[in-house]
Amino acid sequence: MASQVTRLYQAVLRDREPPISIRLRRTFSEWTEAKGFPPASAARARTEHEAGGARLVMERRGGGCGRYTLGEPVAGGLLRTQVTYAESVPGMTGWVVVTVEQHGGREPEAVTAPGFLPAYLRTARITDGAVHVEDGPVVLDETEVDRFVRTLADPRRRVPAVVVSVDAQRPEAGRARADHLAAALTGAALVVRLADLRAQDRFNETLGERLGVYGGGVRTYVTPFARRGALPRAAPDHGRSPAPRPGRRRPRRGRRGGRSAGPPAPSSRTTSGGRWGPCAGFCPARPS
């Protein structure tokens, strides 16, 4: 019987700056070196290594695509991190898909975004197709609220936006919560921390009472985030929501702005079973 597979994390990124392979290989290798693997080799099309019970396979093919797969043992199963990329070609922007899946095991592991992602995101202006995907939390002051609301309403946006409000009694708590969420969800969400009460008041005033966030709460704004006239469409009651807990279950998708019950949804869908271009039979899916 095949083991149960649980997807714990997914990010779909667009990278226009060639070559992706050099920047991605360097940052991924730095991460796996810390796990005991040797530095990645640029001279070989395929390498395979084992260290401490884990197995690493790094492959590339002509036509500008490649795949890195790291399998690490967990209690009763395997944690598999896979990175697939394709360089830009005429008519298609380069892309990187990062997934973390658990094969077997009694309970899903609590995971965060793979550790190479912040360094990779700093190598270029990498997006979800429209929105710049940051390597850490974005601090939003009142002068930037209008621009950010336009970002929320951009119909091309795919990543959820997680907004951390101000806790007037414990200002440090909001910073810690935003840092934690950004580390856990790097690449899969845009984490924004409201800088102060003026920024929070401006944000809530702009979105309207039903879409605001306050009192140290966290709210996730999924896509699509439709607007009627000058204001976004109303969403369910907000209240104070706990921070998402990545790695516990597969993210849910939502249809309207507002908080989500679990971690933010993956930043993009993929089309399964695709065989296309020079990566036919190698890259399992092309981002939609």
C-alpha positions as CSV (number, residue, x, y, z in Angstrom):
1,M,0.0,0.0,0.0
2,A,1.3,3.4,-0.9
3,S,2.2,5.7,2.0
4,Q,0.0,8.7,2.7
5,V,1.4,11.9,1.2
6,T,0.6,15.3,2.9
7,R,1.6,18.5,1.4
8,L,2.9,20.9,4.1
9,Y,4.2,23.8,2.1
10,Q,4.2,25.2,-1.5
11,A,5.5,28.3,-3.2
12,V,5.3,29.2,-6.9
13,L,7.6,32.0,-7.8
14,R,8.4,33.9,-11.0
15,D,12.0,34.9,-11.6
16,R,12.7,37.1,-14.7
17,E,16.5,37.4,-14.1
18,P,18.6,34.8,-15.9
19,P,20.2,32.6,-15.0
20,I,18.1,31.2,-12.2
21,S,20.2,28.1,-11.9
22,I,23.4,29.8,-10.6
23,R,21.6,31.8,-7.9
24,L,19.3,28.9,-6.9
25,R,22.1,26.4,-6.8
26,R,24.3,28.6,-4.6
27,T,21.6,29.4,-2.1
28,F,20.2,25.8,-2.0
29,S,23.7,24.4,-1.6
30,E,24.5,26.7,1.3
31,W,21.5,25.4,3.1
32,T,22.2,21.7,2.4
33,E,25.9,22.1,3.3
34,A,24.7,23.1,6.8
35,K,22.9,19.7,6.9
36,G,26.2,17.8,6.1
37,F,26.1,17.6,2.3
38,P,29.1,18.5,0.1
39,P,28.9,21.7,-2.0
40,A,26.8,21.5,-5.2
41,S,28.7,20.8,-8.3
42,A,28.1,22.9,-11.4
43,A,30.1,20.6,-13.6
44,R,27.8,17.5,-13.3
45,A,24.3,17.2,-14.6
46,R,23.3,14.9,-11.8
47,T,24.7,14.4,-8.3
48,E,23.5,12.2,-5.5
49,H,24.7,12.2,-1.9
50,E,23.7,10.8,1.5
51,A,24.3,12.3,4.9
52,G,22.9,11.4,8.3
53,G,20.2,9.2,6.8
54,A,19.1,12.0,4.4
55,R,19.4,11.8,0.6
56,L,20.0,14.6,-1.8
57,V,19.6,14.5,-5.6
58,M,20.4,17.5,-7.8
59,E,19.6,17.3,-11.5
60,R,19.6,19.6,-14.5
61,R,18.8,19.2,-18.1
62,G,19.4,21.1,-21.3
63,G,16.8,23.7,-22.1
64,G,17.3,25.4,-18.8
65,C,15.4,23.4,-16.2
66,G,16.4,21.5,-13.1
67,R,15.2,19.8,-10.0
68,Y,16.6,19.4,-6.5
69,T,15.1,16.7,-4.1
70,L,16.0,16.4,-0.5
71,G,14.6,13.4,1.5
72,E,14.9,13.5,5.3
73,P,13.7,10.8,7.6
74,V,11.0,11.7,10.2
75,A,9.2,9.4,12.6
76,G,7.6,6.7,10.6
77,G,8.1,8.5,7.3
78,L,10.0,10.8,5.0
79,L,10.0,14.6,4.6
80,R,10.7,15.5,1.0
81,T,11.6,19.0,-0.1
82,Q,11.6,19.5,-3.9
83,V,12.7,22.5,-5.9
84,T,11.9,22.6,-9.6
85,Y,12.9,25.5,-11.9
86,A,12.8,26.6,-15.5
87,E,14.7,29.5,-17.0
88,S,12.9,32.2,-19.0
89,V,12.3,31.5,-22.7
90,P,10.4,33.6,-25.2
91,G,6.8,33.8,-24.1
92,M,7.4,32.4,-20.6
93,T,8.9,33.9,-17.5
94,G,11.3,31.8,-15.5
95,W,9.8,30.1,-12.5
96,V,10.6,28.1,-9.4
97,V,8.2,25.7,-7.6
98,V,9.1,24.7,-4.0
99,T,7.2,22.0,-2.2
100,V,7.5,20.2,1.1
101,E,5.7,16.9,1.4
102,Q,5.5,14.2,4.1
103,H,5.4,10.6,3.0
104,G,4.0,8.4,5.8
105,G,4.3,9.1,9.5
106,R,1.5,9.2,12.1
107,E,1.1,13.0,12.3
108,P,2.1,15.8,10.0
109,E,5.4,17.4,11.0
110,A,5.4,21.1,12.0
111,V,7.5,22.6,9.2
112,T,8.5,26.1,8.1
113,A,9.6,27.4,4.7
114,P,12.9,25.7,3.5
115,G,15.8,27.6,4.9
116,F,17.4,28.6,1.5
117,L,14.4,30.7,0.5
118,P,15.2,34.0,2.2
119,A,18.6,34.0,0.6
120,Y,17.3,33.1,-2.8
121,L,14.6,35.8,-2.6
122,R,17.3,38.4,-2.0
123,T,19.1,37.6,-5.2
124,A,16.6,39.3,-7.5
125,R,13.1,40.9,-7.6
126,I,11.2,37.6,-7.5
127,T,7.4,37.7,-7.7
128,D,4.2,35.7,-7.6
129,G,3.7,37.0,-11.2
130,A,2.7,40.5,-10.0
131,V,3.6,41.1,-6.4
132,H,7.2,41.2,-5.1
133,V,7.6,38.3,-2.7
134,E,9.8,39.5,0.2
135,D,12.3,37.6,2.2
136,G,11.0,38.9,5.5
137,P,8.1,41.0,7.1
138,V,7.2,44.3,5.4
139,V,6.7,47.1,7.9
140,L,3.9,49.4,6.7
141,D,3.6,53.0,7.8
142,E,0.6,55.3,7.2
143,T,2.1,56.8,4.0
144,E,2.3,53.4,2.4
145,V,-1.2,52.1,3.2
146,D,-2.9,53.3,0.0
147,R,-0.2,51.6,-2.1
148,F,-0.5,48.4,-0.2
149,V,-4.3,48.4,-0.6
150,R,-3.8,48.6,-4.3
151,T,-1.5,45.6,-4.0
152,L,-4.3,43.7,-2.2
153,A,-6.8,44.5,-4.9
154,D,-4.4,43.7,-7.8
155,P,-6.3,40.9,-9.7
156,R,-2.9,39.3,-10.7
157,R,-1.9,38.8,-7.0
158,R,-1.7,35.1,-6.1
159,V,0.0,35.0,-2.7
160,P,-2.1,35.7,0.4
161,A,-1.2,38.7,2.4
162,V,-1.0,38.2,6.2
163,V,-1.4,41.5,8.1
164,V,-0.2,41.7,11.7
165,S,-1.9,44.5,13.7
166,V,-0.5,46.6,16.6
167,D,-0.7,45.3,20.1
168,A,-0.6,48.6,22.0
169,Q,0.0,46.8,25.4
170,R,2.8,44.7,24.0
171,P,4.4,46.3,21.0
172,E,7.2,43.7,20.9
173,A,4.6,40.9,20.5
174,G,3.5,42.1,17.1
175,R,7.1,42.2,15.9
176,A,7.8,38.7,17.2
177,R,4.6,37.4,15.6
178,A,5.4,39.0,12.2
179,D,9.0,37.6,12.3
180,H,7.7,34.2,13.1
181,L,5.1,34.2,10.3
182,A,7.5,35.5,7.8
183,A,10.1,32.8,8.6
184,A,7.4,30.1,8.4
185,L,5.7,31.3,5.2
186,T,8.6,32.8,3.2
187,G,7.8,32.6,-0.5
188,A,4.2,31.4,0.1
189,A,2.7,34.6,1.5
190,L,3.4,38.3,2.0
191,V,3.7,39.1,5.7
192,V,3.0,42.8,6.6
193,R,3.3,44.4,10.0
194,L,1.5,47.6,10.7
195,A,4.1,50.0,12.0
196,D,2.0,51.9,14.6
197,L,-1.5,52.9,15.5
198,R,-1.6,55.6,12.9
199,A,-0.8,53.1,10.2
200,Q,-3.4,50.7,11.7
201,D,-6.1,53.4,11.8
202,R,-5.4,54.4,8.2
203,F,-5.5,50.8,7.0
204,N,-8.8,50.0,8.8
205,E,-10.3,53.3,7.6
206,T,-9.4,52.5,4.0
207,L,-10.7,48.9,4.0
208,G,-13.8,49.5,6.1
209,E,-14.9,48.2,9.5
210,R,-15.6,44.6,8.3
211,L,-12.2,44.1,6.8
212,G,-10.0,45.7,9.4
213,V,-7.6,44.1,11.9
214,Y,-6.6,45.4,15.3
215,G,-5.7,44.6,18.9
216,G,-2.7,42.4,18.1
217,G,-4.7,40.2,15.8
218,V,-3.6,38.7,12.5
219,R,-5.7,38.6,9.4
220,T,-5.1,36.8,6.0
221,Y,-6.3,38.5,2.8
222,V,-6.7,35.8,0.2
223,T,-7.4,36.2,-3.5
224,P,-9.4,37.4,-5.3
225,F,-9.8,40.5,-3.3
226,A,-12.7,42.2,-5.2
227,R,-13.7,45.8,-4.7
228,R,-17.0,47.6,-5.2
229,G,-16.2,51.1,-6.3
230,A,-13.7,52.6,-3.9
231,L,-14.0,49.9,-1.2
232,P,-13.2,46.2,-1.1
233,R,-16.1,43.7,-1.0
234,A,-17.2,42.9,2.6
235,A,-15.9,39.8,4.2
236,P,-17.0,37.8,7.3
237,D,-16.6,39.3,10.8
238,H,-12.9,39.9,11.6
239,G,-12.3,39.9,15.4
240,R,-9.0,38.8,16.7
241,S,-7.5,35.8,15.0
242,P,-4.6,33.6,16.0
243,A,-1.5,33.4,13.9
244,P,-1.6,30.7,11.2
245,R,0.3,27.5,12.1
246,P,2.3,26.3,9.1
247,G,3.0,22.6,8.7
248,R,-0.1,21.2,10.4
249,R,-2.4,20.7,7.5
250,R,-2.8,21.5,3.8
251,P,-3.7,25.2,3.3
252,R,-7.2,26.1,2.4
253,R,-8.3,28.4,-0.4
254,G,-10.7,31.3,0.1
255,R,-12.8,33.3,-2.3
256,R,-13.0,36.6,-0.3
257,G,-10.9,38.9,1.7
258,G,-10.7,38.1,5.4
259,R,-9.1,35.8,7.8
260,S,-8.5,32.1,7.0
261,A,-8.8,29.2,9.3
262,G,-5.4,27.7,8.6
263,P,-2.1,28.7,7.0
264,P,-2.4,30.9,3.9
265,A,-3.0,29.1,0.6
266,P,-0.3,28.2,-1.8
267,S,0.7,31.2,-3.9
268,S,-0.4,29.6,-7.2
269,R,-2.0,26.5,-8.7
270,T,-0.1,24.1,-10.9
271,T,-1.3,22.1,-13.7
272,S,-0.6,18.4,-13.1
273,G,0.7,15.9,-15.6
274,G,2.1,18.5,-18.0
275,R,4.7,17.5,-20.6
276,W,6.0,20.5,-22.4
277,G,9.1,22.0,-24.1
278,P,12.6,20.9,-23.2
279,C,11.6,19.7,-19.8
280,A,9.2,17.1,-21.0
281,G,9.2,14.1,-18.7
282,F,11.4,15.9,-16.2
283,C,9.4,18.8,-14.7
284,P,6.1,17.4,-13.6
285,A,4.1,20.6,-13.8
286,R,4.2,24.0,-15.3
287,P,2.8,26.9,-13.2
288,S,-0.5,28.2,-14.5
